[in-house]
Structure formats: structure tokens, C-alpha cells
Amino acid sequence: MKRVAFHEEASCEMNEAAQYYEERAVGLGLTFLAEVEDSVAQILSNPEACQRERGEIRRKPIRHFPYSLLYAIEADYIRVIAVAHQKRRPGHWRNR
């Protein structure tokens, strides 16, 4: 089984989104993180199932939240490039 590595900026995006949701409702940030974890597990079980976004980058929507994981399949791991909001700053991750 492959492992997952988050780009530093993707980790920041994930934590900022979780903090935002936690400030809106207690426990919602943890729910967001659990959905990210579930999405990562789905990616690991079938990395090529998700739609290609650009080149070799694929997009996995996060259930119940307007975010997606953008990732690349490397030889021995999955690299998460961004935890991107689906409506804000499209393509902000392209230089990663």
C-alpha cells in the first residue's frame, strides 16, 4: 500500500479550513478532518478512480464540504498538492 504525503501548503489549507469550520460550530472542524481522512483512504484504495484535473493531477471531492483534494500518484506514494475550495481561487495550486 502506498503512503500519503501532504504538500506543506496543502496541510496549511486543511488546518485553516478545519479551524474555520470549528469556529462556526463546535465539532464541525473535526468532522471536516474526518472527511479528509476518509477521502485519503478512498484515494489509497483506488488512486486512479478520481477524475484528472490537469495533466497527472487528480481531484477527489471531500464529501459534505465544498473542498477537494488535488493529488498526484507518485511511484511509491500519493502526493496531496492542495486542499482546495471548489469555488475560490481556482488553480492557485498549479505552481506546487
KENU-234360 format. One record per atom (N, C-alpha, C, O, CB): residue number from 1; z, y negated, x negated; atom name. Coordinates in nm, 4 decimals. Glycine has a CB too. Example, Ala and Ser with C-alpha at 12.3 -4.5 7.8 and 13.67 -1.06 7.14 Angstrom:
BEGIN
NODE   num          w          v          u   atome
NODE     1     0.7800     0.5690    -1.3190       N
NODE     1     0.7800     0.4500    -1.2300      CA
NODE     1     0.7800     0.3300    -1.3200       C
NODE     1     0.8465     0.3319    -1.4236       O
NODE     1     0.9046     0.4473    -1.1308      CB
NODE     2     0.7080     0.2250    -1.2850       N
NODE     2     0.7140     0.1060    -1.3670      CA
NODE     2     0.7870    -0.0030    -1.2900       C
NODE     2     0.8039    -0.1138    -1.3409       O
NODE     2     0.5725     0.0598    -1.4084      CB
This chain:
BEGIN
NODE   num          w          v          u   atome
NODE     1     0.0000     0.1186    -0.0843       N
NODE     1     0.0000     0.0000     0.0000      CA
NODE     1     0.0000    -0.1244    -0.0883       C
NODE     1     0.0676    -0.1297    -0.1911       O
NODE     1     0.1221    -0.0002     0.0956      CB
NODE     2    -0.0757    -0.2219    -0.0468       N
NODE     2    -0.0825    -0.3478    -0.1200      CA
NODE     2     0.0420    -0.4314    -0.0930       C
NODE     2     0.1139    -0.4094     0.0044       O
NODE     2    -0.2092    -0.4261    -0.0815      CB
NODE     3     0.0651    -0.5256    -0.1795       N
NODE     3     0.1740    -0.6206    -0.1588      CA
NODE     3     0.1133    -0.7538    -0.1166       C
NODE     3    -0.0083    -0.7719    -0.1220       O
NODE     3     0.2615    -0.6367    -0.2879      CB
NODE     4     0.1983    -0.8463    -0.0749       N
NODE     4     0.1543    -0.9786    -0.0305      CA
NODE     4     0.2151    -1.0837    -0.1208       C
NODE     4     0.3336    -1.0779    -0.1538       O
NODE     4     0.1933    -1.0043     0.1174      CB
NODE     5     0.1336    -1.1794    -0.1605       N
NODE     5     0.1806    -1.2934    -0.2388      CA
NODE     5     0.1385    -1.4212    -0.1670       C
NODE     5     0.0212    -1.4392    -0.1343       O
NODE     5     0.1241    -1.2896    -0.3851      CB
NODE     6     0.2347    -1.5092    -0.1429       N
NODE     6     0.2066    -1.6371    -0.0780      CA
NODE     6     0.1804    -1.7433    -0.1836       C
NODE     6     0.2554    -1.7556    -0.2805       O
NODE     6     0.3238    -1.6796     0.0138      CB
NODE     7     0.0741    -1.8197    -0.1647       N
NODE     7     0.0496    -1.9378    -0.2472      CA
NODE     7     0.1692    -2.0308    -0.2268       C
NODE     7     0.2266    -2.0354    -0.1180       O
NODE     7    -0.0878    -2.0092    -0.2094      CB
NODE     8     0.2061    -2.1033    -0.3294       N
NODE     8     0.3235    -2.1914    -0.3210      CA
NODE     8     0.3137    -2.2882    -0.2032       C
NODE     8     0.4121    -2.3099    -0.1325       O
NODE     8     0.3397    -2.2701    -0.4510      CB
NODE     9     0.1965    -2.3460    -0.1822       N
NODE     9     0.1794    -2.4400    -0.0706      CA
NODE     9     0.1850    -2.3684     0.0641       C
NODE     9     0.2300    -2.4264     0.1629       O
NODE     9     0.0464    -2.5151    -0.0841      CB
NODE    10     0.1404    -2.2445     0.0691       N
NODE    10     0.1489    -2.1669     0.1939      CA
NODE    10     0.2952    -2.1408     0.2288       C
NODE    10     0.3336    -2.1478     0.3456       O
NODE    10     0.0714    -2.0323     0.1810      CB
NODE    11     0.3761    -2.1111     0.1286       N
NODE    11     0.5199    -2.0916     0.1524      CA
NODE    11     0.5836    -2.2188     0.2063       C
NODE    11     0.6658    -2.2139     0.2978       O
NODE    11     0.5909    -2.0481     0.0230      CB
NODE    12     0.5453    -2.3326     0.1494       N
NODE    12     0.5984    -2.4610     0.1976      CA
NODE    12     0.5564    -2.4867     0.3414       C
NODE    12     0.6372    -2.5310     0.4230       O
NODE    12     0.5507    -2.5764     0.1078      CB
NODE    13     0.4302    -2.4589     0.3729       N
NODE    13     0.3817    -2.4786     0.5098      CA
NODE    13     0.4577    -2.3907     0.6079       C
NODE    13     0.4933    -2.4351     0.7171       O
NODE    13     0.2316    -2.4489     0.5184      CB
NODE    14     0.4824    -2.2673     0.5696       N
NODE    14     0.5555    -2.1748     0.6561      CA
NODE    14     0.6975    -2.2251     0.6798       C
NODE    14     0.7453    -2.2259     0.7933       O
NODE    14     0.5584    -2.0336     0.5945      CB
NODE    15     0.7644    -2.2667     0.5735       N
NODE    15     0.9022    -2.3154     0.5865      CA
NODE    15     0.9096    -2.4450     0.6658       C
NODE    15     1.0019    -2.4635     0.7451       O
NODE    15     0.9640    -2.3360     0.4489      CB
NODE    16     0.8141    -2.5348     0.6457       N
NODE    16     0.8128    -2.6601     0.7220      CA
NODE    16     0.7911    -2.6335     0.8708       C
NODE    16     0.8555    -2.6959     0.9551       O
NODE    16     0.7033    -2.7541     0.6688      CB
NODE    17     0.7014    -2.5416     0.9032       N
NODE    17     0.6770    -2.5080     1.0440      CA
NODE    17     0.8012    -2.4444     1.1050       C
NODE    17     0.8385    -2.4774     1.2175       O
NODE    17     0.5557    -2.4127     1.0576      CB
NODE    18     0.8655    -2.3537     1.0322       N
NODE    18     0.9870    -2.2889     1.0832      CA
NODE    18     1.0968    -2.3933     1.1061       C
NODE    18     1.1681    -2.3877     1.2063       O
NODE    18     1.0363    -2.1793     0.9845      CB
NODE    19     1.1099    -2.4866     1.0146       N
NODE    19     1.2110    -2.5924     1.0293      CA
NODE    19     1.1799    -2.6792     1.1509       C
NODE    19     1.2698    -2.7140     1.2274       O
NODE    19     1.2177    -2.6799     0.9016      CB
NODE    20     1.0532    -2.7140     1.1685       N
NODE    20     1.0116    -2.7935     1.2838      CA
NODE    20     1.0510    -2.7223     1.4142       C
NODE    20     1.1105    -2.7833     1.5030       O
NODE    20     0.8583    -2.8190     1.2798      CB
NODE    21     1.0176    -2.5932     1.4251       N
NODE    21     1.0493    -2.5194     1.5470      CA
NODE    21     1.1995    -2.5021     1.5663       C
NODE    21     1.2485    -2.5056     1.6791       O
NODE    21     0.9822    -2.3836     1.5445      CB
NODE    22     1.2713    -2.4838     1.4586       N
NODE    22     1.4176    -2.4683     1.4681      CA
NODE    22     1.4821    -2.5965     1.5179       C
NODE    22     1.5807    -2.5920     1.5914       O
NODE    22     1.4773    -2.4291     1.3315      CB
NODE    23     1.4270    -2.7114     1.4783       N
NODE    23     1.4790    -2.8404     1.5256      CA
NODE    23     1.4510    -2.8612     1.6740       C
NODE    23     1.5238    -2.9344     1.7411       O
NODE    23     1.4177    -2.9551     1.4449      CB
NODE    24     1.3470    -2.7978     1.7253       N
NODE    24     1.3116    -2.8112     1.8669      CA
NODE    24     1.3995    -2.7237     1.9542       C
NODE    24     1.4384    -2.7631     2.0641       O
NODE    24     1.1650    -2.7757     1.8888      CB
NODE    25     1.4308    -2.6033     1.9043       N
NODE    25     1.5145    -2.5102     1.9814      CA
NODE    25     1.5773    -2.4109     1.8844       C
NODE    25     1.5092    -2.3516     1.8008       O
NODE    25     1.4309    -2.4354     2.0919      CB
NODE    26     1.7065    -2.3943     1.8972       N
NODE    26     1.7784    -2.3020     1.8090      CA
NODE    26     1.7202    -2.1612     1.8231       C
NODE    26     1.7065    -2.1092     1.9338       O
NODE    26     1.9305    -2.3018     1.8416      CB
NODE    27     1.6871    -2.1017     1.7116       N
NODE    27     1.6312    -1.9671     1.7099      CA
NODE    27     1.4799    -1.9621     1.7106       C
NODE    27     1.4217    -1.8587     1.6777       O
NODE    27     1.6819    -1.8916     1.8255      CB
NODE    28     1.4141    -2.0722     1.7476       N
NODE    28     1.2679    -2.0718     1.7546      CA
NODE    28     1.2052    -2.0642     1.6151       C
NODE    28     1.0994    -2.0039     1.5972       O
NODE    28     1.2180    -2.1970     1.8276      CB
NODE    29     1.2705    -2.1251     1.5176       N
NODE    29     1.2218    -2.1152     1.3801      CA
NODE    29     1.2263    -1.9726     1.3297       C
NODE    29     1.1344    -1.9269     1.2617       O
NODE    29     1.3032    -2.2047     1.2885      CB
NODE    30     1.3339    -1.9020     1.3632       N
NODE    30     1.3442    -1.7611     1.3243      CA
NODE    30     1.2401    -1.6758     1.3958       C
NODE    30     1.1882    -1.5797     1.3390       O
NODE    30     1.4844    -1.7080     1.3541      CB
NODE    31     1.2101    -1.7108     1.5189       N
NODE    31     1.1060    -1.6397     1.5933      CA
NODE    31     0.9712    -1.6609     1.5258       C
NODE    31     0.8919    -1.5675     1.5132       O
NODE    31     1.1010    -1.6872     1.7408      CB
NODE    32     0.9457    -1.7832     1.4829       N
NODE    32     0.8213    -1.8125     1.4111      CA
NODE    32     0.8115    -1.7259     1.2852       C
NODE    32     0.7085    -1.6634     1.2602       O
NODE    32     0.8136    -1.9632     1.3740      CB
NODE    33     0.9189    -1.7226     1.2066       N
NODE    33     0.9188    -1.6431     1.0834      CA
NODE    33     0.8993    -1.4943     1.1126       C
NODE    33     0.8320    -1.4244     1.0368       O
NODE    33     1.0498    -1.6643     1.0066      CB
NODE    34     0.9576    -1.4462     1.2213       N
NODE    34     0.9405    -1.3056     1.2599      CA
NODE    34     0.7944    -1.2782     1.2963       C
NODE    34     0.7416    -1.1717     1.2642       O
NODE    34     1.0333    -1.2698     1.3790      CB
NODE    35     0.7297    -1.3723     1.3622       N
NODE    35     0.5883    -1.3553     1.3977      CA
NODE    35     0.5000    -1.3593     1.2731       C
NODE    35     0.4002    -1.2877     1.2655       O
NODE    35     0.5442    -1.4644     1.4972      CB
NODE    36     0.5365    -1.4431     1.1753       N
NODE    36     0.4634    -1.4440     1.0483      CA
NODE    36     0.4774    -1.3073     0.9816       C
NODE    36     0.3795    -1.2502     0.9336       O
NODE    36     0.5158    -1.5572     0.9541      CB
NODE    37     0.5987    -1.2563     0.9792       N
NODE    37     0.6244    -1.1252     0.9187      CA
NODE    37     0.5441    -1.0156     0.9893       C
NODE    37     0.4891    -0.9266     0.9244       O
NODE    37     0.7750    -1.0923     0.9240      CB
NODE    38     0.5377    -1.0226     1.1221       N
NODE    38     0.4609    -0.9253     1.1988      CA
NODE    38     0.3119    -0.9366     1.1656       C
NODE    38     0.2428    -0.8356     1.1530       O
NODE    38     0.4841    -0.9453     1.3499      CB
NODE    39     0.2634    -1.0594     1.1518       N
NODE    39     0.1227    -1.0808     1.1167      CA
NODE    39     0.0919    -1.0247     0.9786       C
NODE    39    -0.0132    -0.9641     0.9580       O
NODE    39     0.0881    -1.2301     1.1216      CB
NODE    40     0.1827    -1.0447     0.8845       N
NODE    40     0.1651    -0.9903     0.7498      CA
NODE    40     0.1598    -0.8378     0.7550       C
NODE    40     0.0774    -0.7766     0.6870       O
NODE    40     0.2794    -1.0372     0.6565      CB
NODE    41     0.2460    -0.7764     0.8341       N
NODE    41     0.2458    -0.6305     0.8473      CA
NODE    41     0.1130    -0.5810     0.9048       C
NODE    41     0.0611    -0.4781     0.8618       O
NODE    41     0.3627    -0.5846     0.9365      CB
NODE    42     0.0584    -0.6543     1.0018       N
NODE    42    -0.0700    -0.6164     1.0599      CA
NODE    42    -0.1820    -0.6285     0.9570       C
NODE    42    -0.2715    -0.5442     0.9510       O
NODE    42    -0.1010    -0.7032     1.1822      CB
NODE    43    -0.1760    -0.7346     0.8760       N
NODE    43    -0.2756    -0.7526     0.7702      CA
NODE    43    -0.2672    -0.6374     0.6713       C
NODE    43    -0.3694    -0.5814     0.6317       O
NODE    43    -0.2554    -0.8879     0.6977      CB
NODE    44    -0.1455    -0.6019     0.6312       N
NODE    44    -0.1279    -0.4929     0.5350      CA
NODE    44    -0.1803    -0.3603     0.5890       C
NODE    44    -0.2351    -0.2798     0.5137       O
NODE    44     0.0189    -0.4788     0.4980      CB
NODE    45    -0.1638    -0.3375     0.7188       N
NODE    45    -0.2072    -0.2103     0.7756      CA
NODE    45    -0.3594    -0.2009     0.7867       C
NODE    45    -0.4152    -0.0912     0.7840       O
NODE    45    -0.1444    -0.1906     0.9124      CB
NODE    46    -0.4261    -0.3151     0.7991       N
NODE    46    -0.5727    -0.3154     0.8088      CA
NODE    46    -0.6248    -0.4511     0.7608       C
NODE    46    -0.6575    -0.5365     0.8432       O
NODE    46    -0.6200    -0.2861     0.9560      CB
NODE    47    -0.6329    -0.4721     0.6309       N
NODE    47    -0.6680    -0.6034     0.5748      CA
NODE    47    -0.8036    -0.6573     0.6182       C
NODE    47    -0.8212    -0.7787     0.6278       O
NODE    47    -0.6653    -0.5956     0.4268      CB
NODE    48    -0.8985    -0.5702     0.6441       N
NODE    48    -1.0339    -0.6159     0.6759      CA
NODE    48    -1.0581    -0.6374     0.8252       C
NODE    48    -1.1702    -0.6682     0.8656       O
NODE    48    -1.1335    -0.5170     0.6237      CB
NODE    49    -0.9552    -0.6217     0.9068       N
NODE    49    -0.9721    -0.6328     1.0521      CA
NODE    49    -0.9933    -0.7762     1.0991       C
NODE    49    -1.0565    -0.7986     1.2024       O
NODE    49    -0.8518    -0.5750     1.1218      CB
NODE    50    -0.9424    -0.8717     1.0261       N
NODE    50    -0.9489    -1.0106     1.0717      CA
NODE    50    -1.0818    -1.0760     1.0367       C
NODE    50    -1.1495    -1.0392     0.9407       O
NODE    50    -0.8351    -1.0907     1.0114      CB
NODE    51    -1.1155    -1.1730     1.1174       N
NODE    51    -1.2402    -1.2462     1.1053      CA
NODE    51    -1.2453    -1.3252     0.9745       C
NODE    51    -1.1452    -1.3823     0.9313       O
NODE    51    -1.2580    -1.3396     1.2243      CB
NODE    52    -1.3618    -1.3276     0.9132       N
NODE    52    -1.3807    -1.4102     0.7942      CA
NODE    52    -1.3911    -1.5564     0.8352       C
NODE    52    -1.4600    -1.5917     0.9309       O
NODE    52    -1.5068    -1.3663     0.7156      CB
NODE    53    -1.3218    -1.6388     0.7611       N
NODE    53    -1.3215    -1.7828     0.7866      CA
NODE    53    -1.4274    -1.8515     0.7005       C
NODE    53    -1.5091    -1.9296     0.7492       O
NODE    53    -1.1816    -1.8431     0.7588      CB
NODE    54    -1.4233    -1.8201     0.5723       N
NODE    54    -1.5165    -1.8820     0.4780      CA
NODE    54    -1.5228    -1.7933     0.3539       C
NODE    54    -1.4210    -1.7703     0.2887       O
NODE    54    -1.4726    -2.0290     0.4411      CB
NODE    55    -1.6399    -1.7444     0.3219       N
NODE    55    -1.6527    -1.6554     0.2067      CA
NODE    55    -1.5683    -1.5310     0.2258       C
NODE    55    -1.5851    -1.4573     0.3229       O
NODE    55    -1.6122    -1.7273     0.0779      CB
NODE    56    -1.4771    -1.5083     0.1320       N
NODE    56    -1.3893    -1.3914     0.1376      CA
NODE    56    -1.2547    -1.4213     0.2041       C
NODE    56    -1.1687    -1.3335     0.2116       O
NODE    56    -1.3659    -1.3385    -0.0022      CB
NODE    57    -1.2359    -1.5432     0.2518       N
NODE    57    -1.1100    -1.5827     0.3164      CA
NODE    57    -1.1133    -1.5381     0.4619       C
NODE    57    -1.2111    -1.5608     0.5331       O
NODE    57    -1.0871    -1.7374     0.3063      CB
NODE    58    -1.0053    -1.4745     0.5049       N
NODE    58    -0.9931    -1.4264     0.6430      CA
NODE    58    -0.8811    -1.5000     0.7156       C
NODE    58    -0.7901    -1.5546     0.6532       O
NODE    58    -0.9672    -1.2743     0.6455      CB
NODE    59    -0.8893    -1.5004     0.8488       N
NODE    59    -0.7928    -1.5725     0.9334      CA
NODE    59    -0.7243    -1.4759     1.0274       C
NODE    59    -0.7892    -1.4019     1.1013       O
NODE    59    -0.8622    -1.6848     1.0139      CB
NODE    60    -0.5909    -1.4776     1.0234       N
NODE    60    -0.5100    -1.3963     1.1152      CA
NODE    60    -0.4253    -1.4909     1.1997       C
NODE    60    -0.3304    -1.5498     1.1479       O
NODE    60    -0.4191    -1.2935     1.0368      CB
NODE    61    -0.4565    -1.5073     1.3275       N
NODE    61    -0.3730    -1.5926     1.4139      CA
NODE    61    -0.2311    -1.5366     1.4256       C
NODE    61    -0.2107    -1.4153     1.4299       O
NODE    61    -0.4363    -1.6054     1.5544      CB
NODE    62    -0.1348    -1.6270     1.4306       N
NODE    62     0.0055    -1.5891     1.4482      CA
NODE    62     0.0341    -1.5927     1.5981       C
NODE    62     0.0177    -1.6961     1.6629       O
NODE    62     0.1031    -1.6852     1.3680      CB
NODE    63     0.0761    -1.4810     1.6514       N
NODE    63     0.0997    -1.4667     1.7947      CA
NODE    63     0.2046    -1.5670     1.8435       C
NODE    63     0.3075    -1.5861     1.7788       O
NODE    63     0.1442    -1.3236     1.8271      CB
NODE    64     0.1783    -1.6300     1.9564       N
NODE    64     0.2686    -1.7214     2.0272      CA
NODE    64     0.2833    -1.8591     1.9617       C
NODE    64     0.3579    -1.9428     2.0125       O
NODE    64     0.4039    -1.6582     2.0382      CB
NODE    65     0.2144    -1.8846     1.8510       N
NODE    65     0.2243    -2.0130     1.7820      CA
NODE    65     0.0843    -2.0588     1.7423       C
NODE    65    -0.0027    -1.9755     1.7169       O
NODE    65     0.3170    -2.0026     1.6568      CB
NODE    66     0.0612    -2.1907     1.7365       N
NODE    66    -0.0726    -2.2412     1.7022      CA
NODE    66    -0.0978    -2.2442     1.5510       C
NODE    66    -0.1447    -2.3449     1.4981       O
NODE    66    -0.0912    -2.3811     1.7594      CB
NODE    67    -0.0673    -2.1362     1.4826       N
NODE    67    -0.0850    -2.1246     1.3385      CA
NODE    67    -0.1624    -1.9978     1.3067       C
NODE    67    -0.1656    -1.9032     1.3854       O
NODE    67     0.0511    -2.1249     1.2658      CB
NODE    68    -0.2247    -1.9983     1.1895       N
NODE    68    -0.2942    -1.8809     1.1389      CA
NODE    68    -0.2594    -1.8607     0.9920       C
NODE    68    -0.2294    -1.9559     0.9198       O
NODE    68    -0.4470    -1.8948     1.1576      CB
NODE    69    -0.2641    -1.7358     0.9496       N
NODE    69    -0.2534    -1.7052     0.8081      CA
NODE    69    -0.3951    -1.6946     0.7542       C
NODE    69    -0.4775    -1.6212     0.8088       O
NODE    69    -0.1716    -1.5734     0.7829      CB
NODE    70    -0.4236    -1.7674     0.6473       N
NODE    70    -0.5515    -1.7567     0.5792      CA
NODE    70    -0.5258    -1.6793     0.4519       C
NODE    70    -0.4380    -1.7150     0.3734       O
NODE    70    -0.6152    -1.8977     0.5500      CB
NODE    71    -0.6026    -1.5726     0.4308       N
NODE    71    -0.5718    -1.4834     0.3202      CA
NODE    71    -0.6976    -1.4273     0.2559       C
NODE    71    -0.8057    -1.4271     0.3149       O
NODE    71    -0.4835    -1.3704     0.3676      CB
NODE    72    -0.6801    -1.3797     0.1332       N
NODE    72    -0.7877    -1.3138     0.0599      CA
NODE    72    -0.7384    -1.1760     0.0175       C
NODE    72    -0.6211    -1.1576    -0.0149       O
NODE    72    -0.8330    -1.3986    -0.0642      CB
NODE    73    -0.8286    -1.0812     0.0182       N
NODE    73    -0.7967    -0.9452    -0.0253      CA
NODE    73    -0.8312    -0.9355    -0.1739       C
NODE    73    -0.9479    -0.9435    -0.2124       O
NODE    73    -0.8753    -0.8369     0.0594      CB
NODE    74    -0.7302    -0.9184    -0.2550       N
NODE    74    -0.7486    -0.9010    -0.3994      CA
NODE    74    -0.7449    -0.7513    -0.4308       C
NODE    74    -0.7199    -0.6699    -0.3419       O
NODE    74    -0.6384    -0.9786    -0.4809      CB
NODE    75    -0.7692    -0.7154    -0.5551       N
NODE    75    -0.7748    -0.5735    -0.5938      CA
NODE    75    -0.6453    -0.4995    -0.5626       C
NODE    75    -0.6491    -0.3874    -0.5117       O
NODE    75    -0.8056    -0.5610    -0.7423      CB
NODE    76    -0.5303    -0.5608    -0.5926       N
NODE    76    -0.4029    -0.4892    -0.5740      CA
NODE    76    -0.3031    -0.5626    -0.4857       C
NODE    76    -0.1879    -0.5205    -0.4753       O
NODE    76    -0.3396    -0.4636    -0.7072      CB
NODE    77    -0.3447    -0.6711    -0.4220       N
NODE    77    -0.2547    -0.7430    -0.3319      CA
NODE    77    -0.3324    -0.8298    -0.2342       C
NODE    77    -0.4524    -0.8522    -0.2499       O
NODE    77    -0.1568    -0.8289    -0.4116      CB
NODE    78    -0.2614    -0.8781    -0.1331       N
NODE    78    -0.3147    -0.9739    -0.0363      CA
NODE    78    -0.2584    -1.1108    -0.0753       C
NODE    78    -0.1373    -1.1262    -0.0908       O
NODE    78    -0.2763    -0.9348     0.1138      CB
NODE    79    -0.3455    -1.2091    -0.0910       N
NODE    79    -0.3016    -1.3436    -0.1280      CA
NODE    79    -0.3118    -1.4341    -0.0056       C
NODE    79    -0.4217    -1.4619     0.0423       O
NODE    79    -0.3865    -1.4003    -0.2464      CB
NODE    80    -0.1964    -1.4803     0.0453       N
NODE    80    -0.1941    -1.5738     0.1582      CA
NODE    80    -0.2130    -1.7137     0.1012       C
NODE    80    -0.1305    -1.7630     0.0242       O
NODE    80    -0.0593    -1.5629     0.2410      CB
NODE    81    -0.3214    -1.7755     0.1399       N
NODE    81    -0.3591    -1.9054     0.0857      CA
NODE    81    -0.2987    -2.0194     0.1654       C
NODE    81    -0.2651    -2.1239     0.1096       O
NODE    81    -0.5097    -1.9190     0.0826      CB
NODE    82    -0.2847    -1.9997     0.2963       N
NODE    82    -0.2329    -2.1080     0.3805      CA
NODE    82    -0.1698    -2.0517     0.5066       C
NODE    82    -0.2083    -1.9459     0.5565       O
NODE    82    -0.3448    -2.2069     0.4170      CB
NODE    83    -0.0718    -2.1254     0.5564       N
NODE    83    -0.0157    -2.1055     0.6897      CA
NODE    83    -0.0583    -2.2321     0.7629       C
NODE    83     0.0124    -2.3329     0.7627       O
NODE    83     0.1459    -2.0827     0.6894      CB
NODE    84    -0.1750    -2.2248     0.8253       N
NODE    84    -0.2429    -2.3438     0.8750      CA
NODE    84    -0.2296    -2.3600     1.0258       C
NODE    84    -0.2461    -2.2650     1.1024       O
NODE    84    -0.3885    -2.3391     0.8373      CB
NODE    85    -0.1990    -2.4843     1.0666       N
NODE    85    -0.2009    -2.5183     1.2085      CA
NODE    85    -0.3459    -2.5106     1.2547       C
NODE    85    -0.4364    -2.5520     1.1823       O
NODE    85    -0.1391    -2.6611     1.2353      CB
NODE    86    -0.3681    -2.4586     1.3732       N
NODE    86    -0.5041    -2.4354     1.4203      CA
NODE    86    -0.5773    -2.5619     1.4634       C
NODE    86    -0.6995    -2.5602     1.4782       O
NODE    86    -0.5011    -2.3398     1.5339      CB
NODE    87    -0.5054    -2.6706     1.4837       N
NODE    87    -0.5703    -2.7933     1.5313      CA
NODE    87    -0.5574    -2.9109     1.4339       C
NODE    87    -0.6253    -3.0121     1.4514       O
NODE    87    -0.5119    -2.8326     1.6648      CB
NODE    88    -0.4727    -2.8996     1.3330       N
NODE    88    -0.4512    -3.0106     1.2402      CA
NODE    88    -0.5124    -2.9817     1.1039       C
NODE    88    -0.5090    -2.8683     1.0564       O
NODE    88    -0.3022    -3.0390     1.2253      CB
NODE    89    -0.5668    -3.0819     1.0431       N
NODE    89    -0.6182    -3.0779     0.9063      CA
NODE    89    -0.7020    -2.9533     0.8765       C
NODE    89    -0.6685    -2.8763     0.7864       O
NODE    89    -0.5034    -3.0850     0.8093      CB
NODE    90    -0.8083    -2.9336     0.9498       N
NODE    90    -0.8901    -2.8152     0.9221      CA
NODE    90    -0.9441    -2.8199     0.7788       C
NODE    90    -0.9876    -2.9248     0.7313       O
NODE    90    -1.0070    -2.8048     1.0234      CB
NODE    91    -0.9408    -2.7085     0.7131       N
NODE    91    -0.9953    -2.6984     0.5788      CA
NODE    91    -0.9105    -2.7561     0.4679       C
NODE    91    -0.9563    -2.7637     0.3539       O
NODE    91    -1.1237    -2.7631     0.5758      CB
NODE    92    -0.7877    -2.7972     0.4976       N
NODE    92    -0.7037    -2.8570     0.3944      CA
NODE    92    -0.6726    -2.7602     0.2813       C
NODE    92    -0.6333    -2.8025     0.1725       O
NODE    92    -0.5750    -2.9066     0.4553      CB
NODE    93    -0.6892    -2.6348     0.3050       N
NODE    93    -0.6549    -2.5276     0.2116      CA
NODE    93    -0.7694    -2.4900     0.1184       C
NODE    93    -0.7495    -2.4089     0.0280       O
NODE    93    -0.6113    -2.4061     0.2880      CB
NODE    94    -0.8852    -2.5445     0.1370       N
NODE    94    -1.0054    -2.4986     0.0654      CA
NODE    94    -0.9995    -2.5132    -0.0861       C
NODE    94    -1.0702    -2.4414    -0.1567       O
NODE    94    -1.1236    -2.5731     0.1154      CB
NODE    95    -0.9185    -2.6028    -0.1374       N
NODE    95    -0.9082    -2.6211    -0.2820      CA
NODE    95    -0.8078    -2.5273    -0.3463       C
NODE    95    -0.7824    -2.5380    -0.4663       O
NODE    95    -0.8707    -2.7631    -0.3131      CB
NODE    96    -0.7505    -2.4363    -0.2705       N
NODE    96    -0.6476    -2.3471    -0.3254      CA
NODE    96    -0.7109    -2.2287    -0.3913       C
NODE    96    -0.6405    -2.1422    -0.4435       O
NODE    96    -0.5514    -2.3007    -0.2171      CB
